[in-house]
Amino acid sequence: METPESREQVDILVKCKYLIPIVPFGIEYKDYAIAVKNQRILKICPQTEASSRYRAGKEYDLKHHLIMPGLVNSQVCASMRLLKGLTSDLKRQTWLTEYVRPLEQKILNADFVRDGAKLAISEMIKSGTTCYADMYFFPNVSAAIAREIGVRSQIGFPVFDESSGRSADSYIHEGLKLHDSCKNQLLTKIAFAIDSINMLDSETLSLIATYANELDLPIRIRLHENANEKPVSVNRFGSRPLERLIELGMLQPQTQLAHMIKIDAHDIQLLKNNGCHIIACPESNLKLDNGFCPIEELLVHGINVGLGTESSACNTSLDLLGGIKIVNLLTKGFSKDSSFFDGHQSLQMATLNGARSLNWQDQIGSLESGKFADFIAIDIRNIDCFSTTNMASSIVYGSSGSDVSHCWVGGKALMENSVLKTIRESDLVNVREKWGQKLHLARSTLKGNRNL
């Protein structure tokens, strides 16, 4: 006879109405449960089986919820959350050179990065993101805050040229120290982060490629973000951006290329041949009128495409779940095929594809036994477009980040019933008020601040 003592002890047991594991692809389970032990998924099975096999330190009975993997925001400048709503309806170059960069020169410091990261991470957790790829200044500060809160992150350390007031070598060696300090961290990976290859000489890029190969370090690059990059590269270096990266040994399987608008068939073939990853940031690109990454062409050619929001300064939202609908509709429109890119493909882009782009696919991105227990719960009572026959479609077309009610990373609850567990929300209010005053003072001194 079975007794409570004969059941296996687990850390948490989460029961739910629906479950989308991402792997196997296209599968949706009903009345299932996830057993978590030692930060990892032990078993995914029907609730009746789970109740008979396991006893949990804590059990969640989510009768009106769907469970799926946590979202992976593959490109974001987290600390720029403090600049949310900075400007509206400006061209990218005007937005960047007349507003963002001058304001950063006045206020950017470690405190700015720390407080901005707290706000960004809280917004991402509340909208279902459990892992993000950051790209900003003071990466050591960003890494510490992410670990403190308990979210998974790939922290990119920036490399600039001498025009920034420092040598490229100093940026590289500072980043390598950060890499060494994070080697044994389960929550943190480190990557090179390059804002523009046109701003770095070939010697620096070759050095980065060498370190990336020796240390198996990812390289994240903003590339083809606007129409000017290609002609500038040809005029200055004699080759197109992707060709230059190949010449310098930088187009590798661990290379992550963010944005990638204005690309042609030749570019796509180079991407396919070199096995690198693309991170589409459609909301940011559309808001700044840069264009749109040809997601459908990339997917057809077997190129992995993850999804990013970019910064709050240009996107105004870090709600990756809410952005999936835009990606889905635009991709259908460009492909001229309404059957292309269905709900499950959309969710896979924001989860497993993102994990692949960060080289974390063996640990996160899908709900499978042995992977880290990074998953979210969505309250389906709030979904406008509700169908019990295709929950993936219901989530893509009818939900947003506000429908996310619970969030776990490594089996640790970062949010329960829409309440953050590792961040005090009262502290966030104080942060917003403090920086609101500082930003108001700083931007009042900027010339041409009509849109601030």
C-alpha positions as CSV (number, residue, x, y, z in Angstrom):
1,M,0.0,0.0,0.0
2,E,1.3,3.4,-1.0
3,T,1.9,5.9,1.8
4,P,3.0,9.6,1.7
5,E,6.4,8.5,2.9
6,S,6.9,6.2,-0.1
7,R,6.5,9.0,-2.6
8,E,9.6,10.8,-3.9
9,Q,10.3,14.2,-2.3
10,V,10.6,17.1,-4.7
11,D,11.0,20.8,-4.1
12,I,7.9,22.0,-5.9
13,L,5.0,20.5,-7.8
14,V,3.1,22.7,-10.2
15,K,-0.2,21.6,-11.5
16,C,-1.9,23.4,-14.3
17,K,-4.8,23.3,-16.7
18,Y,-2.7,23.5,-19.9
19,L,1.0,23.0,-20.6
20,I,3.0,23.8,-23.8
21,P,6.5,22.2,-23.5
22,I,7.9,23.6,-26.8
23,V,9.6,20.2,-27.2
24,P,8.0,18.1,-28.6
25,F,7.0,20.8,-31.0
26,G,3.3,21.5,-31.5
27,I,2.2,19.6,-28.4
28,E,-0.2,20.9,-25.8
29,Y,-1.0,19.0,-22.6
30,K,-4.1,19.3,-20.4
31,D,-4.3,18.7,-16.7
32,Y,-0.5,18.1,-16.3
33,A,2.1,18.8,-13.6
34,I,5.8,19.6,-13.4
35,A,7.9,18.1,-10.6
36,V,11.0,20.1,-9.8
37,K,14.0,18.9,-7.8
38,N,17.4,20.6,-7.3
39,Q,16.6,23.4,-9.7
40,R,15.7,21.1,-12.6
41,I,12.7,19.6,-14.1
42,L,12.4,16.0,-12.7
43,K,9.2,14.9,-14.5
44,I,6.3,16.3,-16.6
45,C,3.3,14.0,-16.3
46,P,-0.5,13.9,-15.8
47,Q,-1.6,15.3,-12.5
48,T,-2.9,12.0,-11.3
49,E,0.5,10.4,-11.8
50,A,2.3,13.3,-10.2
51,S,0.1,13.1,-7.1
52,S,0.8,9.4,-6.6
53,R,4.6,9.6,-7.3
54,Y,5.6,12.8,-5.5
55,R,5.3,14.8,-2.3
56,A,6.4,18.4,-2.5
57,G,7.9,21.0,-0.2
58,K,5.5,23.4,-1.9
59,E,2.6,22.6,-4.3
60,Y,0.9,25.0,-6.7
61,D,-2.6,24.1,-8.0
62,L,-3.1,26.5,-10.9
63,K,-6.5,25.5,-12.2
64,H,-6.9,28.4,-14.6
65,H,-3.4,28.7,-16.0
66,L,-1.2,27.6,-18.8
67,I,2.5,26.7,-18.1
68,M,5.2,27.3,-20.7
69,P,9.0,27.9,-20.7
70,G,10.1,31.3,-19.6
71,L,10.7,33.8,-22.4
72,V,14.2,34.6,-23.6
73,N,14.8,38.2,-24.5
74,S,17.8,37.9,-26.7
75,Q,18.7,41.6,-27.1
76,V,18.1,44.3,-24.6
77,C,19.9,47.2,-22.9
78,A,18.4,46.7,-19.5
79,S,19.6,49.8,-17.7
80,M,18.1,52.1,-20.4
81,R,14.8,51.3,-18.7
82,L,15.4,54.6,-16.9
83,L,15.1,56.3,-20.3
84,K,11.8,54.8,-21.1
85,G,9.6,57.2,-23.0
86,L,12.6,59.6,-23.5
87,T,11.5,60.5,-27.0
88,S,8.8,59.7,-29.5
89,D,8.5,59.6,-33.3
90,L,12.1,60.5,-34.2
91,K,14.5,59.1,-36.8
92,R,17.1,56.8,-35.3
93,Q,20.1,59.1,-35.9
94,T,18.3,62.1,-34.4
95,W,17.1,60.0,-31.4
96,L,20.6,58.6,-30.8
97,T,22.9,61.5,-31.4
98,E,20.8,64.5,-30.2
99,Y,19.1,62.9,-27.2
100,V,20.3,59.5,-25.9
101,R,24.1,59.9,-26.2
102,P,24.2,63.5,-24.8
103,L,22.0,62.5,-21.9
104,E,24.1,59.4,-21.1
105,Q,27.2,61.6,-21.0
106,K,25.6,63.6,-18.2
107,I,24.1,60.9,-16.0
108,L,25.6,57.5,-16.8
109,N,27.3,55.9,-13.9
110,A,27.2,52.6,-11.9
111,D,24.2,53.7,-9.9
112,F,22.3,54.5,-13.1
113,V,23.1,51.0,-14.4
114,R,22.2,49.3,-11.1
115,D,18.8,51.0,-10.7
116,G,17.9,50.8,-14.4
117,A,18.6,47.1,-14.4
118,K,16.4,46.6,-11.3
119,L,13.5,48.3,-13.1
120,A,14.1,46.4,-16.3
121,I,14.4,43.0,-14.7
122,S,11.2,43.6,-12.7
123,E,9.3,44.5,-15.9
124,M,10.7,41.5,-17.7
125,I,9.8,39.1,-14.9
126,K,6.3,40.5,-14.7
127,S,5.8,39.9,-18.4
128,G,7.3,36.4,-18.5
129,T,11.0,36.8,-19.3
130,T,13.2,34.5,-17.3
131,C,16.4,35.0,-19.3
132,Y,17.8,38.0,-21.1
133,A,20.9,39.1,-23.1
134,D,22.1,42.5,-21.9
135,M,24.4,44.9,-23.8
136,Y,25.4,48.1,-21.9
137,F,28.0,49.8,-19.8
138,F,29.2,48.6,-16.4
139,P,28.5,45.0,-17.2
140,N,29.9,43.8,-13.8
141,V,27.1,45.8,-12.1
142,S,24.5,44.4,-14.4
143,A,25.7,40.8,-13.8
144,A,25.6,41.3,-10.0
145,I,22.0,42.7,-10.0
146,A,20.7,39.9,-12.3
147,R,22.2,37.3,-10.0
148,E,20.9,39.0,-6.9
149,I,17.3,39.1,-8.2
150,G,17.7,35.5,-9.5
151,V,17.1,35.9,-13.2
152,R,19.2,34.2,-15.9
153,S,21.3,36.4,-18.1
154,Q,23.9,36.7,-20.7
155,I,25.8,39.9,-20.0
156,G,27.6,41.4,-22.9
157,F,30.6,43.6,-22.2
158,P,31.0,46.5,-24.7
159,V,34.1,47.1,-26.8
160,F,34.6,50.6,-28.1
161,D,37.5,52.3,-29.8
162,E,39.7,55.2,-28.5
163,S,37.1,57.8,-29.3
164,S,35.3,56.7,-26.1
165,G,38.3,57.9,-24.1
166,R,39.6,54.4,-23.5
167,S,41.5,51.8,-25.6
168,A,39.7,48.8,-27.1
169,D,42.2,46.6,-25.2
170,S,41.1,47.9,-21.9
171,Y,37.5,47.1,-22.6
172,I,38.5,43.6,-23.7
173,H,40.6,42.8,-20.7
174,E,38.0,44.2,-18.3
175,G,35.4,41.9,-20.0
176,L,37.7,38.9,-19.8
177,K,38.0,39.5,-16.0
178,L,34.3,39.5,-15.8
179,H,34.2,36.2,-17.7
180,D,36.6,34.6,-15.3
181,S,34.6,35.7,-12.3
182,C,31.4,34.2,-13.7
183,K,32.8,30.9,-14.9
184,N,31.0,28.8,-12.3
185,Q,27.8,30.9,-12.2
186,L,24.7,28.9,-13.2
187,L,22.7,32.1,-13.8
188,T,25.2,34.1,-15.7
189,K,27.0,33.9,-19.1
190,I,29.4,36.5,-20.5
191,A,29.7,37.6,-24.1
192,F,31.5,40.2,-26.2
193,A,29.2,43.0,-27.2
194,I,29.9,45.2,-30.2
195,D,27.7,48.2,-31.0
196,S,29.1,48.7,-34.5
197,I,31.9,46.9,-36.4
198,N,32.4,50.0,-38.5
199,M,33.7,51.8,-35.4
200,L,36.4,49.2,-34.7
201,D,39.6,48.5,-36.6
202,S,40.4,45.1,-38.1
203,E,43.1,44.4,-35.5
204,T,40.7,44.8,-32.6
205,L,38.1,42.6,-34.3
206,S,40.7,39.9,-35.0
207,L,41.7,39.9,-31.4
208,I,38.1,39.5,-30.3
209,A,37.7,36.5,-32.7
210,T,40.8,34.9,-31.2
211,Y,39.6,35.2,-27.6
212,A,36.1,34.1,-28.6
213,N,37.6,30.9,-30.2
214,E,40.0,30.2,-27.3
215,L,37.4,30.7,-24.6
216,D,34.3,29.7,-26.5
217,L,32.9,33.1,-25.8
218,P,29.8,34.4,-27.7
219,I,30.1,37.5,-29.8
220,R,26.9,39.7,-29.9
221,I,26.9,42.4,-32.6
222,R,24.5,45.0,-33.7
223,L,24.6,44.6,-37.4
224,H,22.6,45.9,-40.4
225,E,20.6,48.0,-38.0
226,N,20.2,50.7,-40.6
227,A,20.7,51.2,-44.3
228,N,24.0,53.2,-43.9
229,E,26.1,50.4,-42.5
230,K,26.7,48.5,-45.7
231,P,28.0,51.5,-47.8
232,V,30.1,52.8,-44.9
233,S,31.7,49.4,-44.6
234,V,32.4,49.2,-48.3
235,N,33.9,52.7,-48.5
236,R,36.0,52.4,-45.3
237,F,37.1,48.7,-45.4
238,G,36.5,47.6,-48.9
239,S,34.0,44.9,-48.1
240,R,30.4,44.4,-46.9
241,P,29.8,43.9,-43.1
242,L,29.2,40.1,-43.2
243,E,32.1,39.6,-45.6
244,R,34.4,41.6,-43.3
245,L,33.3,39.5,-40.4
246,I,34.2,36.3,-42.3
247,E,37.6,37.7,-43.3
248,L,38.4,38.4,-39.7
249,G,37.1,35.1,-38.3
250,M,34.2,36.6,-36.4
251,L,31.3,34.9,-38.1
252,Q,31.1,31.8,-35.9
253,P,28.4,29.5,-34.6
254,Q,28.5,31.4,-31.3
255,T,28.1,34.8,-33.1
256,Q,24.8,36.5,-32.4
257,L,23.7,39.2,-34.9
258,A,21.1,41.6,-33.6
259,H,18.7,43.5,-36.0
260,M,19.8,42.3,-39.5
261,I,17.5,44.5,-41.6
262,K,18.4,45.4,-45.2
263,I,19.9,42.0,-46.1
264,D,19.7,40.2,-49.4
265,A,20.0,36.6,-50.7
266,H,23.9,36.8,-50.7
267,D,23.8,37.8,-47.0
268,I,21.4,35.1,-46.1
269,Q,23.7,32.5,-47.8
270,L,26.6,33.7,-45.8
271,L,24.6,33.5,-42.6
272,K,23.6,29.9,-43.4
273,N,27.1,28.8,-44.3
274,N,28.5,30.1,-41.1
275,G,25.9,28.8,-38.7
276,C,25.5,32.1,-36.7
277,H,22.3,33.3,-35.0
278,I,20.0,36.2,-35.7
279,I,18.1,38.2,-33.1
280,A,15.2,40.1,-34.6
281,C,14.1,43.3,-32.8
282,P,11.0,44.2,-34.9
283,E,9.3,46.6,-32.5
284,S,12.5,48.7,-32.0
285,N,13.2,48.7,-35.8
286,L,9.7,49.7,-36.7
287,K,9.5,52.4,-34.1
288,L,12.7,54.0,-35.4
289,D,11.7,53.4,-39.0
290,N,14.7,51.3,-39.8
291,G,13.0,48.4,-41.5
292,F,12.2,44.8,-40.7
293,C,14.4,41.7,-40.4
294,P,13.3,39.1,-43.0
295,I,12.4,36.5,-40.5
296,E,10.5,34.3,-42.9
297,E,13.4,34.0,-45.4
298,L,15.9,33.3,-42.6
299,L,13.7,30.5,-41.1
300,V,13.1,29.0,-44.6
301,H,16.9,28.7,-45.0
302,G,17.2,27.0,-41.6
303,I,18.8,30.0,-39.8
304,N,18.0,30.3,-36.1
305,V,16.1,33.5,-35.2
306,G,15.6,34.6,-31.6
307,L,13.6,37.6,-30.5
308,G,14.7,40.7,-28.6
309,T,13.0,43.9,-27.5
310,E,16.1,46.2,-27.5
311,S,16.0,49.0,-25.0
312,S,13.1,50.8,-23.4
313,A,14.5,54.0,-24.8
314,C,13.6,53.0,-28.3
315,N,10.9,50.4,-27.8
316,T,9.2,51.7,-24.6
317,S,8.3,48.1,-23.7
318,L,10.1,45.0,-22.5
319,D,7.0,42.9,-22.9
320,L,8.3,40.1,-25.1
321,L,5.0,38.2,-24.9
322,G,3.0,41.2,-26.1
323,G,5.5,41.7,-29.0
324,I,5.1,38.1,-30.3
325,K,1.8,39.0,-32.0
326,I,3.4,41.8,-34.0
327,V,6.2,39.5,-35.1
328,N,3.6,36.8,-36.1
329,L,1.5,39.2,-38.1
330,L,4.4,40.9,-39.9
331,T,6.0,37.6,-40.8
332,K,2.8,36.4,-42.3
333,G,2.4,39.6,-44.2
334,F,5.9,39.5,-45.7
335,S,5.7,35.8,-46.5
336,K,2.3,36.4,-48.1
337,D,1.2,33.1,-46.6
338,S,-1.2,33.1,-43.6
339,S,-0.4,29.5,-42.8
340,F,3.3,30.3,-42.3
341,F,4.6,30.9,-38.8
342,D,1.8,29.6,-36.6
343,G,1.4,30.1,-32.8
344,H,3.8,27.3,-31.9
345,Q,6.5,28.7,-34.1
346,S,6.0,32.1,-32.6
347,L,6.4,30.8,-29.0
348,Q,9.4,28.7,-30.0
349,M,11.1,31.9,-31.4
350,A,10.7,33.6,-28.0
351,T,11.8,30.6,-26.0
352,L,14.0,27.8,-27.5
353,N,15.3,29.8,-30.5
354,G,16.4,32.5,-28.0
355,A,18.1,29.9,-25.9
356,R,19.9,28.5,-29.0
357,S,21.1,32.0,-29.9
358,L,22.7,32.3,-26.4
359,N,24.0,28.7,-26.6
360,W,21.8,27.7,-23.6
361,Q,19.5,25.4,-25.5
362,D,20.7,22.3,-23.6
363,Q,19.6,23.9,-20.3
364,I,16.6,26.2,-20.9
365,G,14.1,27.1,-23.6
366,S,11.8,24.1,-23.4
367,L,10.2,22.0,-20.7
368,E,12.1,18.8,-20.6
369,S,13.4,16.5,-17.9
370,G,16.9,17.5,-16.8
371,K,16.6,21.1,-17.9
372,F,16.5,24.0,-15.5
373,A,13.0,24.7,-14.1
374,D,12.6,28.1,-15.8
375,F,8.9,28.5,-16.6
376,I,6.0,30.8,-16.3
377,A,2.2,30.6,-15.6
378,I,-0.3,32.6,-17.7
379,D,-3.8,33.2,-16.3
380,I,-6.0,32.1,-19.2
381,R,-9.1,33.7,-17.7
382,N,-7.7,37.0,-18.9
383,I,-7.0,36.0,-22.5
384,D,-9.2,37.7,-25.1
385,C,-8.8,35.1,-27.8
386,F,-9.5,31.9,-26.1
387,S,-9.6,28.4,-27.7
388,T,-9.2,25.1,-25.9
389,T,-8.1,23.5,-29.2
390,N,-5.1,25.7,-29.9
391,M,-3.7,27.3,-26.8
392,A,-0.6,28.5,-28.5
393,S,-2.6,30.6,-30.9
394,S,-4.7,31.9,-28.0
395,I,-1.5,33.1,-26.2
396,V,0.0,34.6,-29.3
397,Y,-3.0,36.5,-30.5
398,G,-4.9,37.2,-27.3
399,S,-2.4,37.7,-24.4
400,S,0.2,40.0,-23.2
401,G,2.7,40.2,-20.4
402,S,0.1,41.4,-17.9
403,D,-1.5,37.9,-18.1
404,V,1.6,36.3,-16.6
405,S,0.9,35.5,-12.9
406,H,3.9,33.3,-11.8
407,C,7.5,33.0,-12.8
408,W,10.2,30.5,-11.7
409,V,13.9,30.3,-12.5
410,G,15.7,27.2,-11.4
411,G,12.5,26.3,-9.5
412,K,12.7,29.4,-7.4
413,A,9.7,31.6,-7.5
414,L,10.5,35.1,-8.7
415,M,6.8,36.1,-8.9
416,E,3.7,34.5,-7.4
417,N,0.1,35.8,-8.1
418,S,1.6,38.8,-9.9
419,V,3.7,39.8,-6.9
420,L,7.5,40.0,-7.2
421,K,9.2,37.8,-4.6
422,T,12.9,38.8,-4.9
423,I,12.4,42.6,-5.5
424,R,10.5,44.9,-3.2
425,E,8.2,46.9,-5.4
426,S,8.2,49.8,-3.0
427,D,12.0,50.2,-3.7
428,L,11.2,50.4,-7.5
429,V,8.8,53.3,-6.8
430,N,11.6,55.1,-5.0
431,V,14.0,54.4,-7.8
432,R,11.7,55.9,-10.4
433,E,11.1,59.0,-8.3
434,K,14.9,59.5,-7.7
435,W,15.9,59.2,-11.4
436,G,12.8,61.1,-12.6
437,Q,14.2,64.1,-10.8
438,K,17.7,63.6,-12.0
439,L,16.7,63.1,-15.6
440,H,14.4,66.1,-15.6
441,L,17.4,68.3,-14.4
442,A,19.8,66.7,-16.9
443,R,17.6,66.9,-20.0
444,S,16.6,70.5,-19.2
445,T,20.1,71.5,-20.0
446,L,20.2,69.7,-23.4
447,K,20.0,71.8,-26.5
448,G,17.0,71.2,-28.8
449,N,15.1,69.3,-26.1
450,R,11.7,69.8,-27.7
451,N,10.8,66.2,-27.6
452,L,12.1,65.3,-24.2
